[in-house]
Amino acid sequence: MYDSTDIQSNKGMAIIAYILFFVPLIAAKDSKFAMYHANQGLTLFLCCIILNVVLPIIPFIGWILLPLVNLALVILAVLGIVAAAQGQVKPLPVIGTYTLLK
């Protein structure tokens, strides 16, 4: 499904996708591997934005959950970076099944 030469030549772009998801969209738009990780990075970014806007609005429970959710999001980013560095196409837990980019 994913070409090994594509994976080897675009590992860096796949890693960057979890930090700045839009960089692979510009620099490696022809790479299926980089685009997969850009999709994962975009999904993670949107989850960060939504949860960091919604949770502070919820009194007490939201305030308690916010640091835990942010820690979980950082862990997901690290898992994605590790998978990209190893050349794996592995969906992130919980949010990895959503496809926002084609």
DSSP file (Angstrom, degrees, kcal/mol; ACC not computed):
  #  RESIDUE AA STRUCTURE BP1 BP2  ACC     N-H-->O    O-->H-N    N-H-->O    O-->H-N    TCO  KAPPA ALPHA  PHI   PSI    X-CA   Y-CA   Z-CA
    1    1 A M              0   0    0      0, 0.0     2,-0.5     0, 0.0     0, 0.0   0.000 360.0 360.0 360.0 -47.6    0.0    0.0    0.0
    2    2 A Y        -     0   0    0     30,-0.1     2,-0.2    31,-0.0    87,-0.0  -0.926 360.0-123.1-109.6 129.8    2.8    2.5    0.9
    3    3 A D     >  -     0   0    0     -2,-0.5     4,-2.2     1,-0.1     5,-0.1  -0.487  11.4-138.5 -72.4 133.6    6.0    2.5   -1.2
    4    4 A S  H  > S+     0   0    0      1,-0.2     4,-2.4     2,-0.2     5,-0.2   0.829 104.4  52.4 -65.1 -32.3    9.1    1.9    0.9
    5    5 A T  H  > S+     0   0    0      2,-0.2     4,-2.2     1,-0.2    -1,-0.2   0.873 108.6  51.2 -70.6 -34.9   11.1    4.6   -1.1
    6    6 A D  H  > S+     0   0    0      2,-0.2     4,-1.2     1,-0.2    -2,-0.2   0.917 111.4  48.0 -63.5 -43.7    8.3    7.0   -0.3
    7    7 A I  H  < S+     0   0    0     -4,-2.2     4,-0.4     1,-0.2     3,-0.4   0.938 113.5  46.5 -63.4 -47.5    8.4    6.2    3.4
    8    8 A Q  H >< S+     0   0    0     -4,-2.4     3,-0.6     1,-0.2     4,-0.2   0.887 115.6  44.6 -64.9 -39.3   12.2    6.5    3.5
    9    9 A S  H 3< S+     0   0    0     -4,-2.2    -1,-0.2     1,-0.2    -2,-0.2   0.656 119.6  40.6 -82.0 -13.6   12.4    9.8    1.6
   10   10 A N  T 3X S+     0   0    0     -4,-1.2     4,-2.1    -3,-0.4    -1,-0.2   0.163  75.3 107.9-122.3  19.2    9.5   11.4    3.5
   11   11 A K  H <> S+     0   0    0     -3,-0.6     4,-2.3    -4,-0.4     5,-0.2   0.907  81.9  53.4 -60.2 -41.0   10.0   10.4    7.2
   12   12 A G  H  > S+     0   0    0     -4,-0.2     4,-2.4     1,-0.2    -1,-0.2   0.911 109.1  47.6 -61.2 -43.7   11.1   13.9    8.1
   13   13 A M  H  > S+     0   0    0      1,-0.2     4,-1.4     2,-0.2    -1,-0.2   0.875 110.4  52.9 -65.0 -37.1    7.9   15.4    6.6
   14   14 A A  H  < S+     0   0    0     -4,-2.1     4,-0.4     2,-0.2    -2,-0.2   0.885 110.2  47.6 -66.2 -38.0    5.8   12.8    8.4
   15   15 A I  H >< S+     0   0    0     -4,-2.3     3,-1.4     1,-0.2     4,-0.3   0.923 110.1  52.0 -67.0 -44.4    7.5   13.7   11.7
   16   16 A I  H >X S+     0   0    0     -4,-2.4     4,-3.2     1,-0.3     3,-1.8   0.792  94.2  74.6 -62.2 -27.7    7.0   17.4   11.1
   17   17 A A  T 3< S+     0   0    0     -4,-1.4    -1,-0.3     1,-0.3    -2,-0.2   0.766  91.8  54.1 -58.9 -26.6    3.3   16.8   10.4
   18   18 A Y  T <4 S+     0   0    0     -3,-1.4    -1,-0.3    -4,-0.4    -2,-0.2   0.600 118.0  35.1 -84.7 -10.7    2.7   16.3   14.2
   19   19 A I  T <4 S+     0   0    0     -3,-1.8     2,-0.4    -4,-0.3    -2,-0.2   0.798 140.2  10.1-104.4 -49.8    4.2   19.7   15.0
   20   20 A L    ><  -     0   0    0     -4,-3.2     3,-1.8     1,-0.1    -1,-0.2  -0.810  69.7-171.0-132.1  89.5    3.2   21.8   12.0
   21   21 A F  T 3> S+     0   0    0     -2,-0.4     4,-0.6     1,-0.3    21,-0.2   0.732  79.7  61.0 -58.3 -25.9    0.6   19.7   10.0
   22   22 A F  H 3> S+     0   0    0      1,-0.2     4,-1.1     2,-0.2    -1,-0.3   0.669  84.7  76.6 -80.3 -16.0    0.5   22.1    7.0
   23   23 A V  H X> S+     0   0    0     -3,-1.8     4,-3.1     1,-0.2     3,-0.8   0.940  96.7  45.3 -62.6 -48.1    4.2   21.7    6.1
   24   24 A P  H 3> S+     0   0    0      0, 0.0     4,-1.7     0, 0.0    -1,-0.2   0.809 105.8  63.0 -65.4 -25.4    3.8   18.3    4.4
   25   25 A L  H 3< S+     0   0    0     -4,-0.6    -2,-0.2     1,-0.2     4,-0.1   0.831 116.7  29.5 -64.7 -29.8    0.7   19.6    2.7
   26   26 A I  H << S+     0   0    0     -4,-1.1     3,-0.4    -3,-0.8    -1,-0.2   0.875 130.2  34.1 -93.1 -47.7    3.0   22.1    0.9
   27   27 A A  H  < S+     0   0    0     -4,-3.1    -2,-0.2     1,-0.2     3,-0.1   0.751 131.1  23.4 -87.8 -25.6    6.3   20.4    0.7
   28   28 A A    ><  +     0   0    0     -4,-1.7     3,-1.6    -5,-0.4     7,-0.2  -0.211  68.6 140.3-136.1  45.6    5.3   16.7    0.2
   29   29 A K  T 3  S+     0   0    0     -3,-0.4    -1,-0.1     1,-0.3    -2,-0.1   0.677  74.3  55.7 -67.7 -16.0    1.8   16.7   -1.3
   30   30 A D  T 3  S+     0   0    0     -3,-0.1     2,-0.6     4,-0.0    -1,-0.3   0.521  86.3  95.9 -91.0  -6.1    2.6   13.9   -3.6
   31   31 A S    <>  -     0   0    0     -3,-1.6     4,-2.1    -7,-0.2     5,-0.2  -0.760  56.6-163.7 -90.6 118.2    3.7   11.6   -0.8
   32   32 A K  H  > S+     0   0    0     -2,-0.6     4,-1.9     2,-0.2    -1,-0.2   0.877  92.4  51.7 -64.4 -37.8    1.0    9.2    0.4
   33   33 A F  H  > S+     0   0    0      2,-0.2     4,-1.8     1,-0.2    -1,-0.2   0.933 111.6  44.8 -65.3 -48.6    3.0    8.5    3.6
   34   34 A A  H  > S+     0   0    0      1,-0.2     4,-2.1     2,-0.2    -2,-0.2   0.879 112.7  52.2 -65.1 -37.7    3.5   12.2    4.5
   35   35 A M  H  X S+     0   0    0     -4,-2.1     4,-2.2     2,-0.2    -1,-0.2   0.860 105.2  55.3 -68.3 -35.1   -0.1   13.0    3.7
   36   36 A Y  H  X S+     0   0    0     -4,-1.9     4,-1.9     1,-0.2    -1,-0.2   0.945 112.7  41.8 -60.0 -47.3   -1.3   10.2    6.0
   37   37 A H  H  X S+     0   0    0     -4,-1.8     4,-2.6     2,-0.2    -2,-0.2   0.806 110.3  57.4 -73.2 -28.3    0.7   11.7    8.9
   38   38 A A  H  X S+     0   0    0     -4,-2.1     4,-2.6     2,-0.2    -1,-0.2   0.890 106.7  50.3 -65.0 -38.5   -0.4   15.2    7.9
   39   39 A N  H  X S+     0   0    0     -4,-2.2     4,-2.5     2,-0.2    -2,-0.2   0.920 111.3  47.5 -62.9 -44.0   -4.0   14.0    8.3
   40   40 A Q  H  X S+     0   0    0     -4,-1.9     4,-2.3     1,-0.2    -2,-0.2   0.911 113.0  49.2 -63.4 -41.9   -3.2   12.6   11.7
   41   41 A G  H  X S+     0   0    0     -4,-2.6     4,-2.5     2,-0.2    -2,-0.2   0.890 111.0  49.3 -64.6 -40.6   -1.5   15.8   12.7
   42   42 A L  H  X S+     0   0    0     -4,-2.6     4,-2.7     2,-0.2     5,-0.2   0.921 111.1  49.5 -64.8 -44.4   -4.4   17.9   11.5
   43   43 A T  H  X S+     0   0    0     -4,-2.5     4,-2.1     1,-0.2    -2,-0.2   0.915 112.7  47.7 -60.3 -43.8   -6.9   15.8   13.4
   44   44 A L  H  X S+     0   0    0     -4,-2.3     4,-2.2     2,-0.2    -2,-0.2   0.907 111.3  51.1 -63.3 -43.0   -4.7   16.1   16.6
   45   45 A F  H  X S+     0   0    0     -4,-2.5     4,-2.4     2,-0.2    -2,-0.2   0.922 110.2  48.7 -61.2 -45.9   -4.4   19.8   16.1
   46   46 A L  H  X S+     0   0    0     -4,-2.7     4,-2.7     1,-0.2     5,-0.2   0.882 110.0  52.0 -64.0 -38.0   -8.2   20.2   15.7
   47   47 A C  H  X S+     0   0    0     -4,-2.1     4,-2.6    -5,-0.2     5,-0.3   0.911 109.2  51.0 -62.5 -41.7   -8.8   18.1   18.9
   48   48 A C  H  X S+     0   0    0     -4,-2.2     4,-2.2     2,-0.2    -2,-0.2   0.941 113.0  44.9 -59.6 -48.5   -6.3   20.4   20.7
   49   49 A I  H  X S+     0   0    0     -4,-2.4     4,-1.1     2,-0.2     5,-0.2   0.952 116.0  45.2 -62.4 -51.3   -8.1   23.5   19.6
   50   50 A I  H >X S+     0   0    0     -4,-2.7     4,-2.7     1,-0.2     3,-0.6   0.934 116.4  44.5 -61.4 -48.4  -11.6   22.2   20.3
   51   51 A L  H 3X S+     0   0    0     -4,-2.6     4,-2.0     1,-0.2    -1,-0.2   0.856 111.9  52.4 -68.2 -34.1  -10.8   20.7   23.7
   52   52 A N  H 3< S+     0   0    0     -4,-2.2    -1,-0.2    -5,-0.3    -2,-0.2   0.641 115.3  42.7 -77.7 -12.8   -8.8   23.8   24.9
   53   53 A V  H << S+     0   0    0     -4,-1.1     4,-0.4    -3,-0.6    -2,-0.2   0.820 120.6  39.2 -92.0 -41.5  -11.7   26.1   24.0
   54   54 A V  H >X S+     0   0    0     -4,-2.7     3,-1.2    -5,-0.2     4,-0.8   0.928 108.1  57.2 -78.7 -46.7  -14.5   23.9   25.4
   55   55 A L  G >< S+     0   0    0     -4,-2.0     3,-0.8     1,-0.3    -1,-0.2   0.853 100.5  55.8 -61.1 -39.2  -13.1   22.5   28.6
   56   56 A P  G 34 S+     0   0    0      0, 0.0    -1,-0.3     0, 0.0    -2,-0.1   0.756 102.2  59.8 -65.0 -19.8  -12.3   25.9   30.3
   57   57 A I  G <4 S+     0   0    0     -3,-1.2    -2,-0.2    -4,-0.4    -3,-0.1   0.811  89.2  80.9 -74.1 -29.7  -15.9   26.9   29.9
   58   58 A I  S <<>S-     0   0    0     -4,-0.8     5,-0.7    -3,-0.8     4,-0.4  -0.681  87.7-125.1 -82.7 116.0  -17.1   23.9   32.0
   59   59 A P  T > 5S-     0   0    0      0, 0.0     2,-2.5     0, 0.0     3,-0.5  -0.290  72.2 -21.1 -63.7 145.3  -16.8   24.8   35.7
   60   60 A F  T 3>5S+     0   0    0      1,-0.3     4,-2.2    -4,-0.1     5,-0.2  -0.294 135.6  53.5  59.7 -67.8  -14.8   22.5   37.9
   61   61 A I  H 3>5S+     0   0    0     -2,-2.5     4,-2.5     1,-0.2    -1,-0.3   0.932 111.8  45.6 -63.2 -45.3  -14.9   19.3   35.8
   62   62 A G  H <>5S+     0   0    0     -3,-0.5     4,-2.1    -4,-0.4    -1,-0.2   0.890 112.3  51.8 -63.1 -39.9  -13.5   21.0   32.8
   63   63 A W  H  4<S+     0   0    0     -5,-0.7    -1,-0.2     1,-0.2    -2,-0.2   0.849 113.2  44.6 -66.6 -34.3  -10.9   22.7   34.8
   64   64 A I  H  X S+     0   0    0     -4,-2.2     4,-0.7     1,-0.2    -2,-0.2   0.884 115.9  46.6 -75.5 -39.2   -9.8   19.4   36.3
   65   65 A L  H  X S+     0   0    0     -4,-2.5     4,-3.0    -5,-0.2     5,-0.3   0.785  94.3  78.0 -74.4 -27.6   -9.9   17.6   32.9
   66   66 A L  H  X S+     0   0    0     -4,-2.1     4,-2.4     1,-0.2     5,-0.2   0.898  96.0  43.0 -54.9 -50.2   -8.0   20.2   30.9
   67   67 A P  H  > S+     0   0    0      0, 0.0     4,-2.0     0, 0.0    -1,-0.2   0.887 116.2  49.7 -64.9 -34.6   -4.4   19.4   32.1
   68   68 A L  H  X S+     0   0    0     -4,-0.7     4,-2.2     2,-0.2    -2,-0.2   0.904 111.5  48.0 -68.4 -40.6   -5.1   15.6   31.8
   69   69 A V  H  X S+     0   0    0     -4,-3.0     4,-2.3     2,-0.2    -1,-0.2   0.907 110.9  51.1 -65.8 -41.9   -6.5   16.1   28.3
   70   70 A N  H  X S+     0   0    0     -4,-2.4     4,-2.0    -5,-0.3    -2,-0.2   0.891 109.6  50.3 -64.0 -38.4   -3.5   18.2   27.3
   71   71 A L  H  X S+     0   0    0     -4,-2.0     4,-2.3     2,-0.2    -1,-0.2   0.916 110.3  50.3 -63.1 -42.6   -1.1   15.5   28.6
   72   72 A A  H  X S+     0   0    0     -4,-2.2     4,-2.2     1,-0.2    -2,-0.2   0.882 109.4  51.4 -63.2 -38.5   -3.0   12.9   26.6
   73   73 A L  H  X S+     0   0    0     -4,-2.3     4,-2.1     2,-0.2    -1,-0.2   0.874 109.1  49.9 -67.5 -37.4   -2.8   15.0   23.5
   74   74 A V  H  X S+     0   0    0     -4,-2.0     4,-2.3     2,-0.2    -2,-0.2   0.907 110.1  51.2 -65.7 -41.0    1.0   15.4   24.0
   75   75 A I  H  X S+     0   0    0     -4,-2.3     4,-2.5     1,-0.2    -2,-0.2   0.906 108.9  51.1 -62.3 -41.5    1.3   11.6   24.4
   76   76 A L  H  X S+     0   0    0     -4,-2.2     4,-2.3     2,-0.2    -1,-0.2   0.901 109.2  51.0 -62.4 -40.3   -0.7   11.1   21.2
   77   77 A A  H  X S+     0   0    0     -4,-2.1     4,-2.5     2,-0.2    -2,-0.2   0.914 110.5  48.7 -62.9 -42.4    1.7   13.5   19.4
   78   78 A V  H  X S+     0   0    0     -4,-2.3     4,-2.6     2,-0.2    -2,-0.2   0.912 110.1  51.5 -64.4 -42.1    4.7   11.6   20.7
   79   79 A L  H  X S+     0   0    0     -4,-2.5     4,-2.3     1,-0.2    -1,-0.2   0.903 111.4  48.2 -60.7 -40.9    3.1    8.3   19.6
   80   80 A G  H  X S+     0   0    0     -4,-2.3     4,-2.5     2,-0.2    -2,-0.2   0.906 111.1  49.5 -65.9 -42.3    2.6    9.7   16.1
   81   81 A I  H  X S+     0   0    0     -4,-2.5     4,-2.6     2,-0.2    -2,-0.2   0.911 111.7  48.9 -63.3 -42.6    6.1   11.1   15.9
   82   82 A V  H  X S+     0   0    0     -4,-2.6     4,-1.7     2,-0.2    -2,-0.2   0.920 111.8  48.8 -64.1 -43.7    7.6    7.7   16.9
   83   83 A A  H  <>S+     0   0    0     -4,-2.3     5,-3.0     1,-0.2     4,-0.3   0.913 113.0  47.8 -63.0 -41.7    5.4    5.9   14.4
   84   84 A A  H ><5S+     0   0    0     -4,-2.5     3,-1.2     1,-0.2    -2,-0.2   0.907 110.3  51.8 -65.1 -41.6    6.5    8.3   11.6
   85   85 A A  H 3<5S+     0   0    0     -4,-2.6    -1,-0.2     1,-0.3    -2,-0.2   0.816 110.5  49.0 -65.4 -30.2   10.1    8.0   12.5
   86   86 A Q  T 3<5S-     0   0    0     -4,-1.7    -1,-0.3    -5,-0.2    -2,-0.2   0.450 116.9-114.6 -87.6  -0.7    9.9    4.2   12.4
   87   87 A G  T < 5 +     0   0    0     -3,-1.2     2,-0.3    -4,-0.3    -3,-0.2   0.754  66.3 146.7  75.5  24.7    8.2    4.4    9.0
   88   88 A Q      < -     0   0    0     -5,-3.0     2,-0.7    -6,-0.2    -1,-0.2  -0.665  47.4-148.8 -96.3 149.6    4.9    2.9   10.3
   89   89 A V        +     0   0    0     -2,-0.3    -5,-0.0   -87,-0.0   -87,-0.0  -0.812  43.4 148.7-112.2  85.4    1.4    3.8    9.1
   90   90 A K        -     0   0    0     -2,-0.7    -7,-0.1   -10,-0.1    -2,-0.1  -0.980  45.1-123.9-126.1 123.4   -0.4    3.3   12.4
   91   91 A P        -     0   0    0      0, 0.0     5,-0.1     0, 0.0     6,-0.1  -0.343  30.5-109.5 -67.6 146.3   -3.5    5.3   13.4
   92   92 A L     >  -     0   0    0      1,-0.1     4,-1.8     3,-0.1     5,-0.2  -0.428  43.3 -93.3 -68.8 147.0   -3.4    7.2   16.7
   93   93 A P  T  4 S-     0   0    0      0, 0.0     2,-2.6     0, 0.0    -1,-0.1  -0.337 100.7  -4.1 -59.4 145.3   -5.6    5.8   19.5
   94   94 A V  T  4 S+     0   0    0      1,-0.2     3,-0.3    -3,-0.1    -2,-0.0  -0.295 140.5  41.1  70.2 -53.3   -9.1    7.3   19.7
   95   95 A I  T >4 S+     0   0    0     -2,-2.6     3,-1.3     1,-0.2    -1,-0.2   0.500  87.8  90.2-103.1  -4.2   -8.7   10.0   16.9
   96   96 A G  T 3< S+     0   0    0     -4,-1.8    -1,-0.2     1,-0.2    -4,-0.1   0.608  75.0  66.9 -72.3 -12.4   -6.8    8.0   14.3
   97   97 A T  T 3  S+     0   0    0     -3,-0.3     2,-0.4    -5,-0.2    -1,-0.2   0.586  80.2  95.0 -86.2  -8.7   -9.8    6.6   12.5
   98   98 A Y    <   -     0   0    0     -3,-1.3     2,-0.6   -58,-0.0   -55,-0.1  -0.684  58.1-159.6 -88.4 133.4  -10.9   10.1   11.2
   99   99 A T        +     0   0    0     -2,-0.4     3,-0.1     1,-0.1   -59,-0.0  -0.938  24.3 158.6-114.5 112.5   -9.8   11.1    7.7
  100  100 A L        +     0   0    0     -2,-0.6     2,-0.4     1,-0.1    -1,-0.1   0.714  65.6  54.4-101.3 -28.2   -9.9   14.9    7.1
  101  101 A L              0   0    0    -66,-0.1    -1,-0.1   -65,-0.1   -62,-0.1  -0.885 360.0 360.0-109.6 138.5   -7.5   15.0    4.1
  102  102 A K              0   0    0     -2,-0.4    -1,-0.1    -3,-0.1   -66,-0.1   0.428 360.0 360.0 -96.3 360.0   -7.9   13.0    1.0
